């Protein structure tokens, strides 16, 4: 996952807007984020530019407008972020982190079954 760009907390907000609906113009991204944040339009434009340089989002030019869309899926970014966190903090924290997430989240029967399949598969790999 080293080839995936590191996305800052602020950049995550832009990515979430684009994962929800894309392609969008910068103006449309600004409109959506203005409802959730107190950021100025120039701040949001800067975040879009950074994400474009990082190749996390791309754009298509139609006339004078640029339409932005994610180049990375939400799953790819979450996995890269988790891998980066584990690399920084060490595997010793994995169990308490997973335990905390599982205890706090409301999981459906399907999600519990999927987690059980993953754990069973992991246990069988030993």
GUBAPA-58745 format. One record per atom (N, C-alpha, C, O): residue number from 1; atom name; x, y, z. Coordinates in nm, 2 decimals, always signed. Example, Ala and Ser with C-alpha at 12.3 -4.5 7.8 and 13.67 -1.06 7.14 Angstrom:
% GUBAPA-58745
> num / atomo / px / py / pz
> 1 / N / +1.32 / -0.57 / +0.78;
> 1 / CA / +1.23 / -0.45 / +0.78;
> 1 / C / +1.32 / -0.33 / +0.78;
> 1 / O / +1.42 / -0.33 / +0.85;
> 2 / N / +1.28 / -0.22 / +0.71;
> 2 / CA / +1.37 / -0.11 / +0.71;
> 2 / C / +1.29 / +0.00 / +0.79;
> 2 / O / +1.34 / +0.11 / +0.80;
END
This chain:
% GUBAPA-58745
> num / atomo / px / py / pz
> 1 / N / +0.08 / -0.12 / +0.00;
> 1 / CA / +0.00 / +0.00 / +0.00;
> 1 / C / +0.08 / +0.13 / +0.00;
> 1 / O / +0.03 / +0.24 / +0.01;
> 2 / N / +0.21 / +0.11 / -0.01;
> 2 / CA / +0.30 / +0.23 / -0.01;
> 2 / C / +0.28 / +0.32 / -0.12;
> 2 / O / +0.31 / +0.44 / -0.11;
> 3 / N / +0.22 / +0.27 / -0.23;
> 3 / CA / +0.20 / +0.35 / -0.35;
> 3 / C / +0.07 / +0.44 / -0.34;
> 3 / O / +0.05 / +0.53 / -0.42;
> 4 / N / -0.01 / +0.42 / -0.23;
> 4 / CA / -0.13 / +0.50 / -0.21;
> 4 / C / -0.09 / +0.63 / -0.14;
> 4 / O / -0.01 / +0.63 / -0.05;
> 5 / N / -0.15 / +0.74 / -0.18;
> 5 / CA / -0.11 / +0.87 / -0.12;
> 5 / C / -0.17 / +0.88 / +0.02;
> 5 / O / -0.27 / +0.82 / +0.06;
> 6 / N / -0.10 / +0.95 / +0.11;
> 6 / CA / -0.14 / +0.97 / +0.24;
> 6 / C / -0.24 / +1.09 / +0.24;
> 6 / O / -0.21 / +1.20 / +0.19;
> 7 / N / -0.36 / +1.07 / +0.29;
> 7 / CA / -0.46 / +1.17 / +0.28;
> 7 / C / -0.49 / +1.22 / +0.42;
> 7 / O / -0.51 / +1.15 / +0.52;
> 8 / N / -0.48 / +1.36 / +0.43;
> 8 / CA / -0.50 / +1.42 / +0.56;
> 8 / C / -0.64 / +1.42 / +0.60;
> 8 / O / -0.73 / +1.38 / +0.53;
> 9 / N / -0.67 / +1.45 / +0.73;
> 9 / CA / -0.80 / +1.45 / +0.78;
> 9 / C / -0.89 / +1.55 / +0.70;
> 9 / O / -1.01 / +1.51 / +0.67;
> 10 / N / -0.84 / +1.66 / +0.67;
> 10 / CA / -0.92 / +1.76 / +0.60;
> 10 / C / -0.95 / +1.71 / +0.45;
> 10 / O / -1.06 / +1.73 / +0.40;
> 11 / N / -0.85 / +1.65 / +0.39;
> 11 / CA / -0.87 / +1.59 / +0.26;
> 11 / C / -0.97 / +1.48 / +0.26;
> 11 / O / -1.04 / +1.46 / +0.15;
> 12 / N / -0.98 / +1.41 / +0.37;
> 12 / CA / -1.09 / +1.30 / +0.38;
> 12 / C / -1.23 / +1.36 / +0.35;
> 12 / O / -1.31 / +1.29 / +0.29;
> 13 / N / -1.25 / +1.48 / +0.40;
> 13 / CA / -1.38 / +1.54 / +0.38;
> 13 / C / -1.41 / +1.56 / +0.23;
> 13 / O / -1.53 / +1.54 / +0.19;
> 14 / N / -1.31 / +1.61 / +0.16;
> 14 / CA / -1.33 / +1.62 / +0.01;
> 14 / C / -1.36 / +1.49 / -0.05;
> 14 / O / -1.44 / +1.47 / -0.14;
> 15 / N / -1.28 / +1.39 / -0.01;
> 15 / CA / -1.29 / +1.26 / -0.07;
> 15 / C / -1.43 / +1.20 / -0.04;
> 15 / O / -1.49 / +1.14 / -0.13;
> 16 / N / -1.48 / +1.22 / +0.08;
> 16 / CA / -1.61 / +1.17 / +0.11;
> 16 / C / -1.72 / +1.23 / +0.03;
> 16 / O / -1.82 / +1.16 / -0.01;
> 17 / N / -1.71 / +1.36 / +0.00;
> 17 / CA / -1.80 / +1.43 / -0.09;
> 17 / C / -1.80 / +1.36 / -0.23;
> 17 / O / -1.91 / +1.33 / -0.29;
> 18 / N / -1.68 / +1.34 / -0.28;
> 18 / CA / -1.67 / +1.28 / -0.41;
> 18 / C / -1.71 / +1.13 / -0.42;
> 18 / O / -1.75 / +1.09 / -0.52;
> 19 / N / -1.68 / +1.06 / -0.31;
> 19 / CA / -1.73 / +0.92 / -0.31;
> 19 / C / -1.88 / +0.91 / -0.31;
> 19 / O / -1.94 / +0.82 / -0.36;
> 20 / N / -1.94 / +1.01 / -0.25;
> 20 / CA / -2.09 / +1.01 / -0.24;
> 20 / C / -2.15 / +1.04 / -0.37;
> 20 / O / -2.25 / +0.98 / -0.41;
> 21 / N / -2.09 / +1.14 / -0.44;
> 21 / CA / -2.14 / +1.18 / -0.58;
> 21 / C / -2.03 / +1.24 / -0.66;
> 21 / O / -1.96 / +1.33 / -0.61;
> 22 / N / -2.01 / +1.19 / -0.78;
> 22 / CA / -1.91 / +1.25 / -0.87;
> 22 / C / -1.95 / +1.21 / -1.01;
> 22 / O / -2.02 / +1.12 / -1.03;
> 23 / N / -1.90 / +1.29 / -1.10;
> 23 / CA / -1.81 / +1.40 / -1.09;
> 23 / C / -1.88 / +1.53 / -1.04;
> 23 / O / -1.99 / +1.55 / -1.07;
> 24 / N / -1.80 / +1.61 / -0.98;
> 24 / CA / -1.84 / +1.74 / -0.93;
> 24 / C / -1.74 / +1.85 / -0.97;
> 24 / O / -1.62 / +1.82 / -0.98;
> 25 / N / -1.79 / +1.97 / -0.99;
> 25 / CA / -1.71 / +2.09 / -1.01;
> 25 / C / -1.66 / +2.13 / -0.87;
> 25 / O / -1.71 / +2.09 / -0.77;
> 26 / N / -1.55 / +2.21 / -0.86;
> 26 / CA / -1.50 / +2.26 / -0.74;
> 26 / C / -1.62 / +2.34 / -0.67;
> 26 / O / -1.63 / +2.33 / -0.55;
> 27 / N / -1.69 / +2.42 / -0.74;
> 27 / CA / -1.80 / +2.49 / -0.69;
> 27 / C / -1.90 / +2.40 / -0.61;
> 27 / O / -1.95 / +2.43 / -0.51;
> 28 / N / -1.93 / +2.29 / -0.67;
> 28 / CA / -2.02 / +2.19 / -0.61;
> 28 / C / -1.96 / +2.13 / -0.49;
> 28 / O / -2.04 / +2.11 / -0.39;
> 29 / N / -1.83 / +2.10 / -0.49;
> 29 / CA / -1.77 / +2.05 / -0.37;
> 29 / C / -1.77 / +2.15 / -0.26;
> 29 / O / -1.80 / +2.12 / -0.15;
> 30 / N / -1.75 / +2.28 / -0.29;
> 30 / CA / -1.75 / +2.39 / -0.20;
> 30 / C / -1.89 / +2.40 / -0.14;
> 30 / O / -1.91 / +2.41 / -0.01;
> 31 / N / -2.00 / +2.39 / -0.22;
> 31 / CA / -2.13 / +2.40 / -0.17;
> 31 / C / -2.16 / +2.29 / -0.07;
> 31 / O / -2.23 / +2.31 / +0.03;
> 32 / N / -2.12 / +2.17 / -0.10;
> 32 / CA / -2.15 / +2.05 / -0.01;
> 32 / C / -2.07 / +2.07 / +0.12;
> 32 / O / -2.12 / +2.04 / +0.23;
> 33 / N / -1.94 / +2.10 / +0.11;
> 33 / CA / -1.86 / +2.11 / +0.23;
> 33 / C / -1.90 / +2.24 / +0.32;
> 33 / O / -1.88 / +2.24 / +0.44;
> 34 / N / -1.95 / +2.34 / +0.25;
> 34 / CA / -1.99 / +2.46 / +0.33;
> 34 / C / -2.10 / +2.43 / +0.43;
> 34 / O / -2.11 / +2.50 / +0.53;
> 35 / N / -2.18 / +2.33 / +0.40;
> 35 / CA / -2.29 / +2.29 / +0.49;
> 35 / C / -2.23 / +2.21 / +0.61;
> 35 / O / -2.30 / +2.21 / +0.71;
> 36 / N / -2.11 / +2.16 / +0.60;
> 36 / CA / -2.06 / +2.07 / +0.70;
> 36 / C / -1.94 / +2.14 / +0.78;
> 36 / O / -1.91 / +2.10 / +0.89;
> 37 / N / -1.88 / +2.23 / +0.71;
> 37 / CA / -1.76 / +2.29 / +0.77;
> 37 / C / -1.77 / +2.44 / +0.77;
> 37 / O / -1.86 / +2.50 / +0.70;
> 38 / N / -1.67 / +2.51 / +0.83;
> 38 / CA / -1.67 / +2.66 / +0.83;
> 38 / C / -1.55 / +2.70 / +0.74;
> 38 / O / -1.51 / +2.81 / +0.75;
> 39 / N / -1.51 / +2.61 / +0.65;
> 39 / CA / -1.39 / +2.64 / +0.57;
> 39 / C / -1.43 / +2.74 / +0.46;
> 39 / O / -1.54 / +2.74 / +0.41;
> 40 / N / -1.33 / +2.82 / +0.43;
> 40 / CA / -1.35 / +2.92 / +0.32;
> 40 / C / -1.33 / +2.84 / +0.18;
> 40 / O / -1.27 / +2.74 / +0.18;
> 41 / N / -1.39 / +2.90 / +0.08;
> 41 / CA / -1.38 / +2.84 / -0.05;
> 41 / C / -1.24 / +2.81 / -0.10;
> 41 / O / -1.21 / +2.71 / -0.16;
> 42 / N / -1.15 / +2.91 / -0.06;
> 42 / CA / -1.00 / +2.89 / -0.10;
> 42 / C / -0.94 / +2.77 / -0.03;
> 42 / O / -0.86 / +2.70 / -0.09;
> 43 / N / -0.98 / +2.74 / +0.09;
> 43 / CA / -0.93 / +2.63 / +0.16;
> 43 / C / -0.97 / +2.50 / +0.09;
> 43 / O / -0.89 / +2.41 / +0.07;
> 44 / N / -1.10 / +2.49 / +0.05;
> 44 / CA / -1.15 / +2.38 / -0.02;
> 44 / C / -1.08 / +2.36 / -0.16;
> 44 / O / -1.05 / +2.25 / -0.20;
> 45 / N / -1.06 / +2.47 / -0.23;
> 45 / CA / -0.99 / +2.47 / -0.36;
> 45 / C / -0.85 / +2.41 / -0.34;
> 45 / O / -0.80 / +2.33 / -0.42;
> 46 / N / -0.78 / +2.45 / -0.23;
> 46 / CA / -0.65 / +2.41 / -0.20;
> 46 / C / -0.65 / +2.26 / -0.17;
> 46 / O / -0.56 / +2.18 / -0.22;
> 47 / N / -0.75 / +2.21 / -0.10;
> 47 / CA / -0.76 / +2.06 / -0.07;
> 47 / C / -0.78 / +1.99 / -0.20;
> 47 / O / -0.72 / +1.88 / -0.22;
> 48 / N / -0.86 / +2.04 / -0.29;
> 48 / CA / -0.89 / +1.97 / -0.42;
> 48 / C / -0.76 / +1.97 / -0.50;
> 48 / O / -0.73 / +1.86 / -0.56;
> 49 / N / -0.69 / +2.08 / -0.50;
> 49 / CA / -0.56 / +2.08 / -0.57;
> 49 / C / -0.46 / +1.98 / -0.52;
> 49 / O / -0.39 / +1.91 / -0.59;
> 50 / N / -0.45 / +1.97 / -0.39;
> 50 / CA / -0.36 / +1.88 / -0.32;
> 50 / C / -0.39 / +1.74 / -0.36;
> 50 / O / -0.31 / +1.66 / -0.40;
> 51 / N / -0.52 / +1.70 / -0.35;
> 51 / CA / -0.57 / +1.57 / -0.39;
> 51 / C / -0.54 / +1.53 / -0.53;
> 51 / O / -0.51 / +1.42 / -0.57;
> 52 / N / -0.55 / +1.64 / -0.62;
> 52 / CA / -0.52 / +1.61 / -0.76;
> 52 / C / -0.37 / +1.59 / -0.78;
> 52 / O / -0.34 / +1.50 / -0.85;
> 53 / N / -0.29 / +1.66 / -0.71;
> 53 / CA / -0.14 / +1.64 / -0.72;
> 53 / C / -0.10 / +1.51 / -0.66;
> 53 / O / -0.01 / +1.44 / -0.71;
> 54 / N / -0.17 / +1.46 / -0.56;
> 54 / CA / -0.14 / +1.33 / -0.50;
> 54 / C / -0.20 / +1.21 / -0.58;
> 54 / O / -0.18 / +1.10 / -0.55;
> 55 / N / -0.28 / +1.25 / -0.69;
> 55 / CA / -0.34 / +1.15 / -0.77;
> 55 / C / -0.45 / +1.07 / -0.70;
> 55 / O / -0.47 / +0.95 / -0.73;
> 56 / N / -0.51 / +1.13 / -0.60;
> 56 / CA / -0.62 / +1.07 / -0.53;
> 56 / C / -0.75 / +1.10 / -0.60;
> 56 / O / -0.85 / +1.02 / -0.60;
> 57 / N / -0.75 / +1.22 / -0.67;
> 57 / CA / -0.87 / +1.25 / -0.75;
> 57 / C / -0.82 / +1.29 / -0.89;
> 57 / O / -0.70 / +1.34 / -0.91;
> 58 / N / -0.90 / +1.28 / -0.99;
> 58 / CA / -0.87 / +1.32 / -1.12;
> 58 / C / -0.98 / +1.42 / -1.17;
> 58 / O / -1.08 / +1.44 / -1.09;
> 59 / N / -0.97 / +1.47 / -1.29;
> 59 / CA / -1.07 / +1.56 / -1.34;
> 59 / C / -1.08 / +1.54 / -1.49;
> 59 / O / -0.99 / +1.50 / -1.56;
> 60 / N / -1.19 / +1.58 / -1.54;
> 60 / CA / -1.22 / +1.59 / -1.68;
> 60 / C / -1.26 / +1.73 / -1.71;
> 60 / O / -1.35 / +1.78 / -1.64;
> 61 / N / -1.20 / +1.79 / -1.81;
> 61 / CA / -1.24 / +1.92 / -1.85;
> 61 / C / -1.35 / +1.92 / -1.96;
> 61 / O / -1.33 / +1.86 / -2.06;
> 62 / N / -1.46 / +1.99 / -1.92;
> 62 / CA / -1.57 / +2.00 / -2.02;
> 62 / C / -1.59 / +2.15 / -2.04;
> 62 / O / -1.64 / +2.22 / -1.95;
> 63 / N / -1.55 / +2.21 / -2.15;
> 63 / CA / -1.56 / +2.35 / -2.17;
> 63 / C / -1.46 / +2.42 / -2.08;
> 63 / O / -1.34 / +2.39 / -2.08;
> 64 / N / -1.51 / +2.51 / -2.00;
> 64 / CA / -1.43 / +2.58 / -1.90;
> 64 / C / -1.43 / +2.52 / -1.76;
> 64 / O / -1.36 / +2.57 / -1.67;
> 65 / N / -1.51 / +2.42 / -1.74;
> 65 / CA / -1.53 / +2.36 / -1.61;
> 65 / C / -1.44 / +2.23 / -1.60;
> 65 / O / -1.43 / +2.15 / -1.69;
> 66 / N / -1.40 / +2.21 / -1.48;
> 66 / CA / -1.33 / +2.08 / -1.44;
> 66 / C / -1.42 / +2.00 / -1.35;
> 66 / O / -1.47 / +2.05 / -1.25;
> 67 / N / -1.44 / +1.88 / -1.39;
> 67 / CA / -1.52 / +1.79 / -1.31;
> 67 / C / -1.43 / +1.69 / -1.24;
> 67 / O / -1.36 / +1.61 / -1.31;
> 68 / N / -1.44 / +1.68 / -1.11;
> 68 / CA / -1.35 / +1.60 / -1.03;
> 68 / C / -1.42 / +1.47 / -0.99;
> 68 / O / -1.54 / +1.47 / -0.96;
> 69 / N / -1.34 / +1.37 / -0.98;
> 69 / CA / -1.39 / +1.23 / -0.94;
> 69 / C / -1.27 / +1.16 / -0.87;
> 69 / O / -1.16 / +1.19 / -0.89;
> 70 / N / -1.31 / +1.07 / -0.78;
> 70 / CA / -1.20 / +0.99 / -0.71;
> 70 / C / -1.13 / +0.89 / -0.80;
> 70 / O / -1.20 / +0.83 / -0.88;
> 71 / N / -1.00 / +0.88 / -0.78;
> 71 / CA / -0.92 / +0.78 / -0.85;
> 71 / C / -0.90 / +0.66 / -0.76;
> 71 / O / -0.87 / +0.55 / -0.81;
> 72 / N / -0.93 / +0.68 / -0.64;
> 72 / CA / -0.91 / +0.57 / -0.54;
> 72 / C / -1.05 / +0.54 / -0.47;
> 72 / O / -1.12 / +0.64 / -0.45;
> 73 / N / -1.07 / +0.42 / -0.45;
> 73 / CA / -1.20 / +0.38 / -0.38;
> 73 / C / -1.19 / +0.41 / -0.23;
> 73 / O / -1.08 / +0.43 / -0.18;
> 74 / N / -1.30 / +0.42 / -0.17;
> 74 / CA / -1.30 / +0.45 / -0.02;
> 74 / C / -1.23 / +0.33 / +0.05;
> 74 / O / -1.16 / +0.35 / +0.15;
> 75 / N / -1.25 / +0.21 / +0.00;
> 75 / CA / -1.19 / +0.09 / +0.06;
> 75 / C / -1.04 / +0.10 / +0.05;
> 75 / O / -0.97 / +0.06 / +0.14;
> 76 / N / -0.99 / +0.14 / -0.07;
> 76 / CA / -0.85 / +0.15 / -0.08;
> 76 / C / -0.78 / +0.25 / +0.01;
> 76 / O / -0.68 / +0.22 / +0.07;
> 77 / N / -0.85 / +0.36 / +0.03;
> 77 / CA / -0.80 / +0.47 / +0.12;
> 77 / C / -0.81 / +0.42 / +0.27;
> 77 / O / -0.72 / +0.45 / +0.34;
> 78 / N / -0.91 / +0.36 / +0.30;
> 78 / CA / -0.93 / +0.31 / +0.44;
> 78 / C / -0.82 / +0.21 / +0.47;
> 78 / O / -0.75 / +0.21 / +0.58;
> 79 / N / -0.79 / +0.12 / +0.38;
> 79 / CA / -0.69 / +0.01 / +0.40;
> 79 / C / -0.55 / +0.08 / +0.40;
> 79 / O / -0.47 / +0.04 / +0.49;
> 80 / N / -0.52 / +0.17 / +0.31;
> 80 / CA / -0.39 / +0.24 / +0.32;
> 80 / C / -0.37 / +0.31 / +0.45;
> 80 / O / -0.26 / +0.31 / +0.51;
> 81 / N / -0.48 / +0.38 / +0.50;
> 81 / CA / -0.47 / +0.45 / +0.62;
> 81 / C / -0.45 / +0.36 / +0.74;
> 81 / O / -0.37 / +0.38 / +0.83;
> 82 / N / -0.52 / +0.24 / +0.74;
> 82 / CA / -0.50 / +0.14 / +0.84;
> 82 / C / -0.36 / +0.08 / +0.84;
> 82 / O / -0.30 / +0.07 / +0.94;
> 83 / N / -0.31 / +0.05 / +0.72;
> 83 / CA / -0.18 / +0.00 / +0.71;
> 83 / C / -0.07 / +0.10 / +0.76;
> 83 / O / +0.02 / +0.06 / +0.83;
> 84 / N / -0.09 / +0.23 / +0.73;
> 84 / CA / +0.00 / +0.33 / +0.77;
> 84 / C / +0.00 / +0.34 / +0.92;
> 84 / O / +0.10 / +0.36 / +0.99;
> 85 / N / -0.13 / +0.34 / +0.98;
> 85 / CA / -0.14 / +0.35 / +1.13;
> 85 / C / -0.07 / +0.23 / +1.19;
> 85 / O / +0.00 / +0.25 / +1.29;
> 86 / N / -0.09 / +0.11 / +1.14;
> 86 / CA / -0.02 / -0.01 / +1.20;
> 86 / C / +0.13 / +0.00 / +1.19;
> 86 / O / +0.20 / -0.05 / +1.28;
> 87 / N / +0.17 / +0.05 / +1.07;
> 87 / CA / +0.32 / +0.06 / +1.06;
> 87 / C / +0.38 / +0.16 / +1.16;
> 87 / O / +0.49 / +0.14 / +1.20;
> 88 / N / +0.31 / +0.26 / +1.19;
> 88 / CA / +0.35 / +0.36 / +1.29;
> 88 / C / +0.34 / +0.32 / +1.43;
> 88 / O / +0.43 / +0.34 / +1.51;
> 89 / N / +0.23 / +0.25 / +1.46;
> 89 / CA / +0.20 / +0.22 / +1.60;
> 89 / C / +0.24 / +0.07 / +1.64;
> 89 / O / +0.26 / +0.05 / +1.76;
> 90 / N / +0.26 / -0.01 / +1.55;
> 90 / CA / +0.30 / -0.15 / +1.58;
> 90 / C / +0.18 / -0.24 / +1.60;
> 90 / O / +0.07 / -0.20 / +1.63;
> 91 / N / +0.20 / -0.37 / +1.57;
> 91 / CA / +0.10 / -0.47 / +1.58;
> 91 / C / +0.05 / -0.50 / +1.72;
> 91 / O / -0.06 / -0.55 / +1.73;
> 92 / N / +0.12 / -0.46 / +1.82;
> 92 / CA / +0.08 / -0.48 / +1.96;
> 92 / C / -0.05 / -0.41 / +1.99;
> 92 / O / -0.13 / -0.45 / +2.08;
> 93 / N / -0.08 / -0.30 / +1.92;
> 93 / CA / -0.20 / -0.23 / +1.94;
> 93 / C / -0.32 / -0.28 / +1.86;
> 93 / O / -0.44 / -0.24 / +1.88;
> 94 / N / -0.30 / -0.38 / +1.78;
> 94 / CA / -0.41 / -0.43 / +1.69;
> 94 / C / -0.52 / -0.49 / +1.77;
> 94 / O / -0.64 / -0.45 / +1.74;
> 95 / N / -0.49 / -0.57 / +1.86;
> 95 / CA / -0.60 / -0.64 / +1.94;
> 95 / C / -0.69 / -0.54 / +2.01;
> 95 / O / -0.81 / -0.54 / +2.00;
> 96 / N / -0.63 / -0.44 / +2.09;
> 96 / CA / -0.72 / -0.35 / +2.16;
> 96 / C / -0.79 / -0.26 / +2.07;
> 96 / O / -0.91 / -0.22 / +2.10;
> 97 / N / -0.74 / -0.22 / +1.95;
> 97 / CA / -0.81 / -0.14 / +1.86;
> 97 / C / -0.93 / -0.21 / +1.80;
> 97 / O / -1.04 / -0.16 / +1.79;
> 98 / N / -0.90 / -0.34 / +1.75;
> 98 / CA / -1.01 / -0.42 / +1.70;
> 98 / C / -1.12 / -0.44 / +1.80;
> 98 / O / -1.24 / -0.43 / +1.77;
> 99 / N / -1.08 / -0.47 / +1.92;
> 99 / CA / -1.18 / -0.50 / +2.03;
> 99 / C / -1.26 / -0.37 / +2.05;
> 99 / O / -1.38 / -0.38 / +2.07;
> 100 / N / -1.20 / -0.26 / +2.06;
> 100 / CA / -1.27 / -0.13 / +2.08;
> 100 / C / -1.37 / -0.11 / +1.97;
> 100 / O / -1.49 / -0.07 / +1.99;
> 101 / N / -1.33 / -0.12 / +1.84;
> 101 / CA / -1.42 / -0.10 / +1.73;
> 101 / C / -1.54 / -0.20 / +1.73;
> 101 / O / -1.65 / -0.16 / +1.72;
> 102 / N / -1.51 / -0.32 / +1.76;
> 102 / CA / -1.62 / -0.42 / +1.76;
> 102 / C / -1.72 / -0.40 / +1.87;
> 102 / O / -1.84 / -0.42 / +1.86;
> 103 / N / -1.67 / -0.36 / +1.99;
> 103 / CA / -1.76 / -0.33 / +2.10;
> 103 / C / -1.84 / -0.21 / +2.08;
> 103 / O / -1.96 / -0.21 / +2.13;
> 104 / N / -1.79 / -0.11 / +2.02;
> 104 / CA / -1.86 / +0.02 / +2.00;
> 104 / C / -1.96 / +0.02 / +1.88;
> 104 / O / -2.06 / +0.09 / +1.89;
> 105 / N / -1.93 / -0.06 / +1.78;
> 105 / CA / -2.01 / -0.06 / +1.66;
> 105 / C / -2.13 / -0.15 / +1.67;
> 105 / O / -2.13 / -0.26 / +1.74;
> 106 / N / -2.24 / -0.11 / +1.61;
> 106 / CA / -2.36 / -0.19 / +1.60;
> 106 / C / -2.34 / -0.27 / +1.47;
> 106 / O / -2.35 / -0.22 / +1.36;
> 107 / N / -2.32 / -0.40 / +1.48;
> 107 / CA / -2.29 / -0.49 / +1.37;
> 107 / C / -2.41 / -0.57 / +1.33;
> 107 / O / -2.48 / -0.63 / +1.42;
> 108 / N / -2.44 / -0.58 / +1.20;
> 108 / CA / -2.55 / -0.67 / +1.16;
> 108 / C / -2.51 / -0.81 / +1.17;
> 108 / O / -2.39 / -0.84 / +1.19;
> 109 / N / -2.60 / -0.90 / +1.16;
> 109 / CA / -2.57 / -1.05 / +1.16;
> 109 / C / -2.47 / -1.08 / +1.05;
> 109 / O / -2.38 / -1.16 / +1.06;
> 110 / N / -2.50 / -1.02 / +0.93;
> 110 / CA / -2.41 / -1.04 / +0.81;
> 110 / C / -2.27 / -0.99 / +0.84;
> 110 / O / -2.17 / -1.06 / +0.80;
> 111 / N / -2.25 / -0.88 / +0.90;
> 111 / CA / -2.12 / -0.83 / +0.93;
> 111 / C / -2.05 / -0.91 / +1.04;
> 111 / O / -1.93 / -0.94 / +1.02;
> 112 / N / -2.12 / -0.96 / +1.13;
> 112 / CA / -2.06 / -1.05 / +1.23;
> 112 / C / -2.02 / -1.18 / +1.17;
> 112 / O / -1.91 / -1.23 / +1.19;
> 113 / N / -2.10 / -1.23 / +1.08;
> 113 / CA / -2.07 / -1.36 / +1.00;
> 113 / C / -1.94 / -1.34 / +0.92;
> 113 / O / -1.86 / -1.42 / +0.91;
> 114 / N / -1.93 / -1.22 / +0.85;
> 114 / CA / -1.82 / -1.19 / +0.77;
> 114 / C / -1.69 / -1.18 / +0.85;
> 114 / O / -1.59 / -1.24 / +0.82;
> 115 / N / -1.70 / -1.11 / +0.97;
> 115 / CA / -1.58 / -1.11 / +1.06;
> 115 / C / -1.54 / -1.25 / +1.11;
> 115 / O / -1.43 / -1.28 / +1.12;
> 116 / N / -1.64 / -1.33 / +1.14;
> 116 / CA / -1.61 / -1.46 / +1.18;
> 116 / C / -1.54 / -1.54 / +1.07;
> 116 / O / -1.45 / -1.62 / +1.10;
> 117 / N / -1.59 / -1.53 / +0.95;
> 117 / CA / -1.52 / -1.60 / +0.83;
> 117 / C / -1.38 / -1.55 / +0.82;
> 117 / O / -1.29 / -1.63 / +0.80;
> 118 / N / -1.35 / -1.42 / +0.84;
> 118 / CA / -1.22 / -1.37 / +0.83;
> 118 / C / -1.13 / -1.43 / +0.94;
> 118 / O / -1.02 / -1.47 / +0.91;
> 119 / N / -1.18 / -1.43 / +1.06;
> 119 / CA / -1.11 / -1.48 / +1.17;
> 119 / C / -1.08 / -1.64 / +1.16;
> 119 / O / -0.97 / -1.68 / +1.19;
> 120 / N / -1.18 / -1.71 / +1.11;
> 120 / CA / -1.17 / -1.85 / +1.08;
> 120 / C / -1.06 / -1.88 / +0.98;
> 120 / O / -0.98 / -1.97 / +1.00;
> 121 / N / -1.06 / -1.80 / +0.87;
> 121 / CA / -0.96 / -1.81 / +0.77;
> 121 / C / -0.82 / -1.78 / +0.82;
> 121 / O / -0.73 / -1.85 / +0.79;
> 122 / N / -0.81 / -1.67 / +0.90;
> 122 / CA / -0.69 / -1.63 / +0.96;
> 122 / C / -0.63 / -1.74 / +1.05;
> 122 / O / -0.51 / -1.77 / +1.05;
> 123 / N / -0.72 / -1.80 / +1.13;
> 123 / CA / -0.69 / -1.91 / +1.23;
> 123 / C / -0.64 / -2.03 / +1.15;
> 123 / O / -0.55 / -2.10 / +1.20;
> 124 / N / -0.70 / -2.06 / +1.04;
> 124 / CA / -0.66 / -2.18 / +0.96;
> 124 / C / -0.53 / -2.17 / +0.89;
> 124 / O / -0.48 / -2.26 / +0.84;
> 125 / N / -0.49 / -2.04 / +0.88;
> 125 / CA / -0.36 / -2.02 / +0.80;
> 125 / C / -0.24 / -2.05 / +0.88;
> 125 / O / -0.13 / -2.04 / +0.83;
> 126 / N / -0.25 / -2.07 / +1.01;
> 126 / CA / -0.14 / -2.10 / +1.10;
> 126 / C / -0.08 / -2.23 / +1.08;
> 126 / O / +0.02 / -2.27 / +1.15;
END
